[in-house]
């Protein structure tokens, strides 16, 4: 039994087989006192906290133990089908369901008399997490004549009582069954085929000797070995005082990695290519064991597993790889076939995330760069990490890898896919592969917060808990419930409409989602990876009754791992474990460091952010839904926070140092010769042109050196933007040629800014011009090679379609407030050609003459009545 004494404030955890030897009033005083006076320990493991008593914590709401009654119809069904002897104490079978729901229980467990008596007496006062062994699992298959299958876990105890559905086979047949990787074995391949065919369809026990029976399922022509198809407690995983200490799991084809809370990494499984990282290659290990790293690494932050290779990111951003290098997945030279222990990939630093497909890898750096290596979708093998140039400048926060495709997610919920697309796993609406990232524009307004990849399918989770999928659905891994081989565009999983999905994970051909702490699996299930007690595929999400309080799920290939904790209600949708990302800047972060006078930390933060265009573009985003790309007019940046942050830096005693540091870092990023603004492909990469003008150096003490180092590179970067990007900012070289664009100008970022922010941009650039004028700079030094002809600004139709003379007369006589609120063409003289301006000058002369006459008459009138003192 597994007992958690949460009703007694002992702060301890113990597992025990207990024999009660005397009656005594139960008092929760001391765990040592109780153990001494009440029980005789048969086998006990005790970990007791000798420190102060822990505060009572919120624990699981334990499901009751409901034992079978004598008239239970389920037992009659099971007994008759398997020919179970009357000597079997079926009253010791129980389920973990309320009595009114017990008939629908999916599993029946067996406990001996001592355990049953203890449970019946104490389950209301002691939290008993596990007891007994699983004996039967319910099936929904109509071809079987009973509703319950035999469980491998309890078959050794049950076999002596069985008189039906058991067959003794030869040693050769047993070896053939156990050594075959396929789950479906033709009966014709076995010597015992006729004996097996004489049994009823369904659950069948095969044995060479009764000490080692094997549970199978038999059909008309095939036999299926029962794999681990229901959820089992992981044995040997690292544990802490509150239970399991595992915080994330990564699954390869035949091996598994586990990351503990203390930063230690553990491995288990196959080791043909050294993918366990323990040194040497061999058949593998059934024992979960820690992995050692060189170079002083003590804490691992991220783990990932491919087909037969492994990756781990250390706390300081160093990336380690080991296992097979046949396809370049370790970023080692092609003559290195494998690596038996973790080896650092020296070309990568400051890695914050990593993901692996079967034979390729993708990494996200602290600077926001995305790197790939290994075998690409077109068969090319990259033996060294290569930058994905298409994503430069975009604040990527999540990367994921599928069979031969990749997905990246930005800070504003933009989804980018590239790679193989034979099943529509890129969601592009076709099946054409993409060598460069493709922006899924249709998902930009959905607020995506998590992405996961299977072998040939992709799922997206949004902030509201809605799930979207695309790609292969051959096994039902998209949960659509209809028999389609593929979906080439993203579609919501209709079976989950109205549900609030909080976690999602993808295996090779299956998907697991968590809703309210409950498990909903769908897809391929040949190896029991859905954990629902069956080995049949499931094309729609269905709740698995055995698990609740699930807070995280990890899947890969044909394995699934769950983590349970108390109180997982109201969890926001997102990843199953904490993930690091590129460094971004926020107002609260800067103000907090200024108040703490933590100058060194602030300098480090400024260096990290402003040395990367991606980090700048991911800074100062709204914390609410306004950060998502839900509207063309939305740029996601809280410019008031930008203004307050730079003003706070300008008011600090070290303002000059901070300003110079920002300028120096910008020379390495947005003003660098290596940065080509014409290659920016996303609206998110344009935020830098909204943020930088609030730097104090743009407007205060502007010198020719400042103009050269700051203003001119800033303007040059804007001019190098693609025409579409300039349109988004509101800069169009032929902007005023058509009146229709005037009416659409509100969609442009700069033109839609509040006055204080737009005025800042204008003031920043005018400061540079004013500086040059005051310095009496030779105009030849300001020669513009890409000069825009004045004629491009003229709208010749104004003179014909409007009475510009009357418009100017009204404009000249209006107050400043009226001029700001009322539309006058005279407010935009640069739109008028020479003829129109000539007419306005004529009107101006008449108005000036009329005004002078009035003033002369007023002076003459006053002089006639002047009386000297």
Secondary structure, 3 states (H helix, E strand, C coil): CEEECCCCCCCCEEEEEEEECCCCCCCCCCHHHHHHHHEEEEEEEEECCCCCCCCCCCCCCCCCCEECCCCCHHHHHHHHHHCCCCCCCHHHEEECCCHHHHHHCCEEEECCHHHHHHHHHHCCCCEEEECCEEEEEECCCCCCCCCEEECHHHHHHHHHHCCCCEEECCHHHHHHHHHCCCCEEEHHHCCCHHHHHCCCCEEEEEECCCCCCEEEEECCCEEEECCCCECCCCCCCCEECCEECEEEEEECCCEEEEEECCCCEEEEEEECCCCCCECCCEEEEEEEEECCCCCCCCCEEEEEECCCEEEEEECCCCEEEEEECCCCCCCCCCCCCEEEEEEECCCCCCEEEEEECCCEEEEEECCCCEEEEEECCCCCEEEEEEECHHHCCCCEEEEEECCCEEEEEECCCCEEEEECCCCCCCCCCCCCCEEEEEECHHHCCCCEEEEEECCCEEEEEECCCCEEEEEECCCCCCCCCCCCCEEEEEEECHHHCCCCEEEEEECCCEEEEEECCEEEEEECCCCCCCCECCCCCEEEEEEECCCCCEEEEEEECCEEEEEECCCCCCCCCCCCCCCCCCCCCCHHHHHHHHHHCCHHHHHHHHHHHHCCHHHHHCCCECCCHHHCCCCCCCCCECHHHHHHHHHHHHHCCCHHHHHHHHHHHHHHCCCCCCCCHHHCCCHHHHCHHHHHHHCHHHCCCCCHHHHHHHHHHHHHHHHCCCHHHHHHHCCCCCHHHCHHHHHCHHHCCHHHCCHHHHHHHHHHHHHHHHHHHHCCCCHHHHCCCCCCCHHHHCCCCHHHHCCHHHHHHHHHHCCHHHHHHCCCHHHCHHHCCHHHHHHHHHHHHHHHHHHHHHHHHHHHHHHHCCCCC
